[in-house]
Amino acid sequence: MTNTDLDSRFQEAVAKASLMTQASLPQDVQLRLYAFYKQATFGHVDIQQSAAYHLRDAFKINAWMQISHFTPDEAKENYIEIINAILKK
């Protein structure tokens, strides 16, 4: 599979995810999607705390750190798999 093919499938999954409501997804799934999206689009997490650092941000950063060993392509594949599994339900 080419990188272009993966990128296009990833963009399709992101578009599908953007149509979902937060209320329709459990928080752990939201965090995993967030983490895989960030890893896929930004790579490794860069922790920079600010004065406005909130508990919610800590959960998001923690989720991202947990999957930081994935390559961006692996993160895209995982993101796609989660979205496809949700849509099959």
BAGUTI-398471 format. One record per atom (N, C-alpha, C): residue number from 1; x negated, y negated, z; atom name; residue in one letter. Coordinates in nm, 3 decimals. Each point is the difference from the previous one (the first is absolute). Example, Ala and Ser with C-alpha at 12.3 -4.5 7.8 and 13.67 -1.06 7.14 Angstrom:
residues 2
+-----+---------+---------+---------+------+------+
: pos :       X :       Y :       Z : site : code :
+-----+---------+---------+---------+------+------+
:   1 :  -1.319 :   0.569 :   0.780 :    N :    A :
:   1 :   0.089 :  -0.119 :   0.000 :   CA :    A :
:   1 :  -0.090 :  -0.120 :   0.000 :    C :    A :
:   2 :   0.035 :  -0.105 :  -0.072 :    N :    S :
:   2 :  -0.082 :  -0.119 :   0.006 :   CA :    S :
:   2 :   0.077 :  -0.109 :   0.073 :    C :    S :
+-----+---------+---------+---------+------+------+
***
This chain:
residues 89
+-----+---------+---------+---------+------+------+
: pos :       X :       Y :       Z : site : code :
+-----+---------+---------+---------+------+------+
:   1 :  -0.085 :   0.117 :   0.000 :    N :    M :
:   1 :   0.085 :  -0.117 :   0.000 :   CA :    M :
:   1 :  -0.089 :  -0.124 :   0.000 :    C :    M :
:   2 :   0.038 :  -0.096 :  -0.080 :    N :    T :
:   2 :  -0.080 :  -0.121 :  -0.009 :   CA :    T :
:   2 :   0.037 :  -0.097 :   0.111 :    C :    T :
:   3 :  -0.091 :  -0.092 :   0.025 :    N :    N :
:   3 :   0.025 :  -0.102 :   0.102 :   CA :    N :
:   3 :   0.118 :  -0.088 :  -0.037 :    C :    N :
:   4 :   0.015 :  -0.028 :  -0.130 :    N :    T :
:   4 :   0.111 :  -0.082 :  -0.046 :   CA :    T :
:   4 :   0.133 :   0.070 :   0.029 :    C :    T :
:   5 :   0.004 :   0.130 :  -0.020 :    N :    D :
:   5 :   0.120 :   0.079 :   0.027 :   CA :    D :
:   5 :   0.035 :  -0.006 :   0.150 :    C :    D :
:   6 :  -0.101 :   0.017 :   0.084 :    N :    L :
:   6 :   0.020 :  -0.007 :   0.145 :   CA :    L :
:   6 :   0.047 :  -0.139 :   0.040 :    C :    L :
:   7 :  -0.064 :  -0.103 :  -0.054 :    N :    D :
:   7 :   0.040 :  -0.137 :   0.032 :   CA :    D :
:   7 :   0.143 :  -0.029 :  -0.040 :    C :    D :
:   8 :   0.041 :   0.051 :  -0.114 :    N :    S :
:   8 :   0.137 :  -0.024 :  -0.046 :   CA :    S :
:   8 :   0.100 :   0.076 :   0.087 :    C :    S :
:   9 :  -0.032 :   0.125 :   0.041 :    N :    R :
:   9 :   0.089 :   0.074 :   0.090 :   CA :    R :
:   9 :   0.007 :  -0.068 :   0.136 :    C :    R :
:  10 :  -0.115 :  -0.055 :   0.045 :    N :    F :
:  10 :  -0.003 :  -0.071 :   0.128 :   CA :    F :
:  10 :   0.087 :  -0.125 :  -0.007 :    C :    F :
:  11 :  -0.010 :  -0.076 :  -0.106 :    N :    Q :
:  11 :   0.081 :  -0.122 :  -0.015 :   CA :    Q :
:  11 :   0.150 :   0.034 :  -0.006 :    C :    Q :
:  12 :   0.033 :   0.112 :  -0.063 :    N :    E :
:  12 :   0.140 :   0.043 :  -0.003 :   CA :    E :
:  12 :   0.048 :   0.035 :   0.141 :    C :    E :
:  13 :  -0.083 :   0.068 :   0.077 :    N :    A :
:  13 :   0.036 :   0.035 :   0.138 :   CA :    A :
:  13 :   0.015 :  -0.124 :   0.086 :    C :    A :
:  14 :  -0.087 :  -0.098 :  -0.019 :    N :    V :
:  14 :   0.009 :  -0.126 :   0.075 :   CA :    V :
:  14 :   0.130 :  -0.071 :  -0.035 :    C :    V :
:  15 :   0.036 :   0.000 :  -0.127 :    N :    A :
:  15 :   0.125 :  -0.064 :  -0.043 :   CA :    A :
:  15 :   0.120 :   0.070 :   0.063 :    C :    A :
:  16 :  -0.002 :   0.132 :   0.004 :    N :    K :
:  16 :   0.109 :   0.075 :   0.063 :   CA :    K :
:  16 :   0.006 :  -0.028 :   0.149 :    C :    K :
:  17 :  -0.116 :  -0.007 :   0.064 :    N :    A :
:  17 :  -0.005 :  -0.027 :   0.145 :   CA :    A :
:  17 :   0.053 :  -0.138 :   0.031 :    C :    A :
:  18 :  -0.024 :  -0.095 :  -0.087 :    N :    S :
:  18 :   0.046 :  -0.137 :   0.027 :   CA :    S :
:  18 :   0.152 :  -0.011 :  -0.002 :    C :    S :
:  19 :   0.067 :   0.099 :  -0.059 :    N :    L :
:  19 :   0.146 :   0.000 :  -0.002 :   CA :    L :
:  19 :   0.060 :   0.064 :   0.125 :    C :    L :
:  20 :  -0.084 :   0.064 :   0.079 :    N :    M :
:  20 :   0.047 :   0.065 :   0.123 :   CA :    M :
:  20 :   0.007 :  -0.103 :   0.113 :    C :    M :
:  21 :   0.094 :   0.022 :   0.090 :    N :    T :
:  21 :   0.009 :  -0.088 :   0.116 :   CA :    T :
:  21 :  -0.082 :   0.058 :   0.115 :    C :    T :
:  22 :  -0.049 :  -0.087 :   0.086 :    N :    Q :
:  22 :  -0.076 :   0.048 :   0.115 :   CA :    Q :
:  22 :   0.087 :   0.087 :   0.089 :    C :    Q :
:  23 :   0.126 :  -0.033 :   0.010 :    N :    A :
:  23 :   0.092 :   0.076 :   0.085 :   CA :    A :
:  23 :   0.019 :   0.143 :  -0.050 :    C :    A :
:  24 :  -0.027 :   0.024 :  -0.128 :    N :    S :
:  24 :   0.021 :   0.134 :  -0.055 :   CA :    S :
:  24 :  -0.120 :   0.092 :   0.023 :    C :    S :
:  25 :  -0.110 :  -0.055 :   0.049 :    N :    L :
:  25 :  -0.122 :   0.080 :   0.020 :   CA :    L :
:  25 :  -0.041 :   0.001 :   0.147 :    C :    L :
:  26 :  -0.036 :   0.115 :   0.053 :    N :    P :
:  26 :  -0.053 :   0.004 :   0.137 :   CA :    P :
:  26 :  -0.129 :  -0.083 :   0.008 :    C :    P :
:  27 :  -0.028 :  -0.052 :   0.118 :    N :    Q :
:  27 :  -0.116 :  -0.087 :   0.016 :   CA :    Q :
:  27 :  -0.132 :   0.072 :  -0.030 :    C :    Q :
:  28 :  -0.009 :   0.129 :   0.033 :    N :    D :
:  28 :  -0.125 :   0.070 :  -0.029 :   CA :    D :
:  28 :  -0.023 :   0.012 :  -0.151 :    C :    D :
:  29 :   0.107 :   0.014 :  -0.075 :    N :    V :
:  29 :  -0.013 :   0.007 :  -0.147 :   CA :    V :
:  29 :  -0.039 :  -0.138 :  -0.053 :    C :    V :
:  30 :   0.060 :  -0.104 :   0.055 :    N :    Q :
:  30 :  -0.036 :  -0.136 :  -0.041 :   CA :    Q :
:  30 :  -0.148 :  -0.026 :   0.024 :    C :    Q :
:  31 :  -0.050 :   0.043 :   0.115 :    N :    L :
:  31 :  -0.142 :  -0.021 :   0.032 :   CA :    L :
:  31 :  -0.090 :   0.078 :  -0.094 :    C :    L :
:  32 :   0.038 :   0.122 :  -0.032 :    N :    R :
:  32 :  -0.083 :   0.080 :  -0.092 :   CA :    R :
:  32 :  -0.001 :  -0.063 :  -0.140 :    C :    R :
:  33 :   0.117 :  -0.044 :  -0.045 :    N :    L :
:  33 :   0.005 :  -0.066 :  -0.131 :   CA :    L :
:  33 :  -0.086 :  -0.126 :   0.000 :    C :    L :
:  34 :   0.011 :  -0.078 :   0.107 :    N :    Y :
:  34 :  -0.082 :  -0.121 :   0.013 :   CA :    Y :
:  34 :  -0.148 :   0.035 :  -0.009 :    C :    Y :
:  35 :  -0.041 :   0.100 :   0.078 :    N :    A :
:  35 :  -0.141 :   0.038 :   0.006 :   CA :    A :
:  35 :  -0.051 :   0.048 :  -0.137 :    C :    A :
:  36 :   0.076 :   0.087 :  -0.065 :    N :    F :
:  36 :  -0.042 :   0.049 :  -0.130 :   CA :    F :
:  36 :  -0.002 :  -0.111 :  -0.105 :    C :    F :
:  37 :   0.097 :  -0.091 :   0.008 :    N :    Y :
:  37 :   0.002 :  -0.113 :  -0.094 :   CA :    Y :
:  37 :  -0.124 :  -0.087 :   0.019 :    C :    Y :
:  38 :  -0.031 :  -0.032 :   0.125 :    N :    K :
:  38 :  -0.115 :  -0.084 :   0.029 :   CA :    K :
:  38 :  -0.130 :   0.068 :  -0.042 :    C :    K :
:  39 :  -0.013 :   0.129 :   0.030 :    N :    Q :
:  39 :  -0.120 :   0.074 :  -0.037 :   CA :    Q :
:  39 :  -0.014 :   0.006 :  -0.152 :    C :    Q :
:  40 :   0.112 :   0.017 :  -0.069 :    N :    A :
:  40 :   0.000 :   0.009 :  -0.146 :   CA :    A :
:  40 :  -0.035 :  -0.133 :  -0.065 :    C :    A :
:  41 :   0.045 :  -0.109 :   0.060 :    N :    T :
:  41 :  -0.017 :  -0.130 :  -0.065 :   CA :    T :
:  41 :  -0.117 :  -0.082 :   0.054 :    C :    T :
:  42 :  -0.039 :   0.022 :   0.126 :    N :    F :
:  42 :  -0.107 :  -0.079 :   0.059 :   CA :    F :
:  42 :  -0.122 :   0.082 :   0.041 :    C :    F :
:  43 :   0.014 :   0.131 :   0.010 :    N :    G :
:  43 :  -0.110 :   0.083 :   0.046 :   CA :    G :
:  43 :  -0.006 :   0.001 :   0.151 :    C :    G :
:  44 :  -0.119 :   0.011 :   0.055 :    N :    H :
:  44 :  -0.017 :   0.015 :   0.144 :   CA :    H :
:  44 :   0.048 :  -0.122 :   0.077 :    C :    H :
:  45 :   0.054 :   0.028 :   0.117 :    N :    V :
:  45 :   0.055 :  -0.104 :   0.086 :   CA :    V :
:  45 :  -0.112 :  -0.088 :   0.055 :    C :    V :
:  46 :   0.025 :  -0.130 :   0.004 :    N :    D :
:  46 :  -0.092 :  -0.097 :   0.058 :   CA :    D :
:  46 :   0.073 :  -0.067 :   0.116 :    C :    D :
:  47 :  -0.037 :   0.038 :   0.121 :    N :    I :
:  47 :   0.073 :  -0.048 :   0.117 :   CA :    I :
:  47 :  -0.047 :  -0.139 :   0.036 :    C :    I :
:  48 :   0.094 :  -0.093 :  -0.004 :    N :    Q :
:  48 :  -0.027 :  -0.138 :   0.040 :   CA :    Q :
:  48 :   0.116 :  -0.047 :   0.086 :    C :    Q :
:  49 :  -0.020 :   0.000 :   0.130 :    N :    Q :
:  49 :   0.106 :  -0.044 :   0.089 :   CA :    Q :
:  49 :   0.005 :  -0.152 :   0.002 :    C :    Q :
:  50 :   0.120 :  -0.051 :   0.005 :    N :    S :
:  50 :   0.020 :  -0.144 :   0.013 :   CA :    S :
:  50 :   0.080 :  -0.026 :   0.126 :    C :    S :
:  51 :   0.018 :  -0.125 :   0.031 :    N :    A :
:  51 :   0.078 :  -0.037 :   0.118 :   CA :    A :
:  51 :   0.145 :   0.045 :  -0.015 :    C :    A :
:  52 :   0.045 :   0.018 :  -0.123 :    N :    A :
:  52 :   0.139 :   0.038 :  -0.026 :   CA :    A :
:  52 :   0.014 :   0.152 :  -0.017 :    C :    A :
:  53 :  -0.093 :   0.075 :   0.055 :    N :    Y :
:  53 :   0.001 :   0.146 :  -0.013 :   CA :    Y :
:  53 :   0.114 :   0.057 :   0.083 :    C :    Y :
:  54 :   0.087 :   0.078 :  -0.062 :    N :    H :
:  54 :   0.118 :   0.055 :   0.067 :   CA :    H :
:  54 :  -0.009 :   0.151 :   0.011 :    C :    H :
:  55 :   0.079 :   0.056 :   0.088 :    N :    L :
:  55 :   0.003 :   0.145 :   0.019 :   CA :    L :
:  55 :   0.035 :   0.072 :  -0.130 :    C :    L :
:  56 :   0.093 :  -0.057 :  -0.075 :    N :    R :
:  56 :   0.039 :   0.060 :  -0.128 :   CA :    R :
:  56 :  -0.122 :   0.011 :  -0.092 :    C :    R :
:  57 :  -0.083 :  -0.103 :  -0.001 :    N :    D :
:  57 :  -0.121 :   0.003 :  -0.083 :   CA :    D :
:  57 :  -0.094 :   0.110 :   0.046 :    C :    D :
:  58 :  -0.007 :   0.024 :   0.130 :    N :    A :
:  58 :  -0.087 :   0.105 :   0.054 :   CA :    A :
:  58 :   0.045 :   0.137 :  -0.051 :    C :    A :
:  59 :   0.130 :   0.024 :  -0.004 :    N :    F :
:  59 :   0.051 :   0.127 :  -0.053 :   CA :    F :
:  59 :  -0.034 :   0.015 :  -0.148 :    C :    F :
:  60 :   0.014 :  -0.109 :  -0.075 :    N :    K :
:  60 :  -0.029 :   0.005 :  -0.142 :   CA :    K :
:  60 :  -0.148 :   0.026 :  -0.026 :    C :    K :
:  61 :  -0.086 :  -0.070 :   0.072 :    N :    I :
:  61 :  -0.144 :   0.019 :  -0.015 :   CA :    I :
:  61 :  -0.040 :   0.142 :   0.041 :    C :    I :
:  62 :   0.059 :   0.049 :   0.109 :    N :    N :
:  62 :  -0.029 :   0.136 :   0.046 :   CA :    N :
:  62 :   0.038 :   0.103 :  -0.107 :    C :    N :
:  63 :   0.117 :  -0.017 :  -0.060 :    N :    A :
:  63 :   0.044 :   0.092 :  -0.106 :   CA :    A :
:  63 :  -0.097 :  -0.003 :  -0.117 :    C :    A :
:  64 :  -0.046 :  -0.118 :  -0.035 :    N :    W :
:  64 :  -0.093 :  -0.016 :  -0.111 :   CA :    W :
:  64 :  -0.135 :   0.063 :   0.034 :    C :    W :
:  65 :  -0.047 :  -0.022 :   0.123 :    N :    M :
:  65 :  -0.128 :   0.057 :   0.041 :   CA :    M :
:  65 :   0.004 :   0.153 :  -0.002 :    C :    M :
:  66 :   0.114 :   0.057 :   0.032 :    N :    Q :
:  66 :   0.012 :   0.146 :   0.004 :   CA :    Q :
:  66 :  -0.018 :   0.064 :  -0.137 :    C :    Q :
:  67 :   0.028 :  -0.073 :  -0.105 :    N :    I :
:  67 :  -0.013 :   0.058 :  -0.134 :   CA :    I :
:  67 :  -0.115 :  -0.065 :  -0.078 :    C :    I :
:  68 :  -0.085 :  -0.073 :   0.069 :    N :    S :
:  68 :  -0.107 :  -0.073 :  -0.068 :   CA :    S :
:  68 :  -0.104 :   0.091 :  -0.067 :    C :    S :
:  69 :   0.002 :   0.128 :   0.030 :    N :    H :
:  69 :  -0.092 :   0.093 :  -0.065 :   CA :    H :
:  69 :   0.046 :   0.039 :  -0.141 :    C :    H :
:  70 :   0.122 :  -0.036 :  -0.036 :    N :    F :
:  70 :   0.052 :   0.028 :  -0.134 :   CA :    F :
:  70 :  -0.059 :  -0.099 :  -0.100 :    C :    F :
:  71 :  -0.024 :   0.045 :  -0.122 :    N :    T :
:  71 :  -0.039 :  -0.091 :  -0.107 :   CA :    T :
:  71 :   0.127 :  -0.075 :  -0.043 :    C :    T :
:  72 :  -0.015 :  -0.112 :  -0.069 :    N :    P :
:  72 :   0.119 :  -0.069 :  -0.050 :   CA :    P :
:  72 :   0.088 :   0.090 :  -0.088 :    C :    P :
:  73 :  -0.060 :   0.085 :  -0.082 :    N :    D :
:  73 :   0.079 :   0.090 :  -0.085 :   CA :    D :
:  73 :   0.075 :   0.103 :   0.084 :    C :    D :
:  74 :  -0.063 :   0.053 :   0.103 :    N :    E :
:  74 :   0.069 :   0.094 :   0.089 :   CA :    E :
:  74 :   0.115 :  -0.068 :   0.072 :    C :    E :
:  75 :  -0.022 :  -0.124 :   0.039 :    N :    A :
:  75 :   0.106 :  -0.075 :   0.068 :   CA :    A :
:  75 :   0.119 :  -0.023 :  -0.094 :    C :    A :
:  76 :  -0.030 :  -0.030 :  -0.126 :    N :    K :
:  76 :   0.108 :  -0.018 :  -0.099 :   CA :    K :
:  76 :   0.080 :   0.129 :  -0.016 :    C :    K :
:  77 :  -0.070 :   0.113 :  -0.010 :    N :    E :
:  77 :   0.067 :   0.129 :  -0.015 :   CA :    E :
:  77 :   0.090 :   0.028 :   0.120 :    C :    E :
:  78 :  -0.050 :  -0.026 :   0.120 :    N :    N :
:  78 :   0.079 :   0.023 :   0.121 :   CA :    N :
:  78 :   0.122 :  -0.092 :   0.004 :    C :    N :
:  79 :  -0.017 :  -0.124 :  -0.037 :    N :    Y :
:  79 :   0.110 :  -0.095 :  -0.004 :   CA :    Y :
:  79 :   0.108 :   0.050 :  -0.096 :    C :    Y :
:  80 :  -0.041 :   0.040 :  -0.117 :    N :    I :
:  80 :   0.093 :   0.051 :  -0.102 :   CA :    I :
:  80 :   0.075 :   0.122 :   0.053 :    C :    I :
:  81 :  -0.072 :   0.093 :   0.064 :    N :    E :
:  81 :   0.063 :   0.120 :   0.055 :   CA :    E :
:  81 :   0.106 :  -0.034 :   0.106 :    C :    E :
:  82 :  -0.031 :  -0.094 :   0.087 :    N :    I :
:  82 :   0.097 :  -0.039 :   0.104 :   CA :    I :
:  82 :   0.125 :  -0.059 :  -0.063 :    C :    I :
:  83 :  -0.017 :  -0.091 :  -0.094 :    N :    I :
:  83 :   0.115 :  -0.063 :  -0.066 :   CA :    I :
:  83 :   0.083 :   0.105 :  -0.073 :    C :    I :
:  84 :  -0.064 :   0.089 :  -0.073 :    N :    N :
:  84 :   0.073 :   0.105 :  -0.072 :   CA :    N :
:  84 :   0.075 :   0.092 :   0.096 :    C :    N :
:  85 :  -0.061 :   0.033 :   0.114 :    N :    A :
:  85 :   0.067 :   0.085 :   0.099 :   CA :    A :
:  85 :   0.122 :  -0.069 :   0.057 :    C :    A :
:  86 :  -0.011 :  -0.129 :   0.026 :    N :    I :
:  86 :   0.114 :  -0.078 :   0.052 :   CA :    I :
:  86 :   0.113 :  -0.002 :  -0.100 :    C :    I :
:  87 :  -0.033 :  -0.022 :  -0.126 :    N :    L :
:  87 :   0.103 :  -0.011 :  -0.103 :   CA :    L :
:  87 :   0.068 :   0.133 :  -0.030 :    C :    L :
:  88 :  -0.066 :   0.111 :   0.029 :    N :    K :
:  88 :   0.062 :   0.133 :  -0.022 :   CA :    K :
:  88 :   0.100 :   0.036 :   0.105 :    C :    K :
:  89 :  -0.001 :  -0.069 :   0.112 :    N :    K :
:  89 :   0.093 :   0.033 :   0.111 :   CA :    K :
:  89 :   0.140 :  -0.041 :  -0.033 :    C :    K :
+-----+---------+---------+---------+------+------+
***
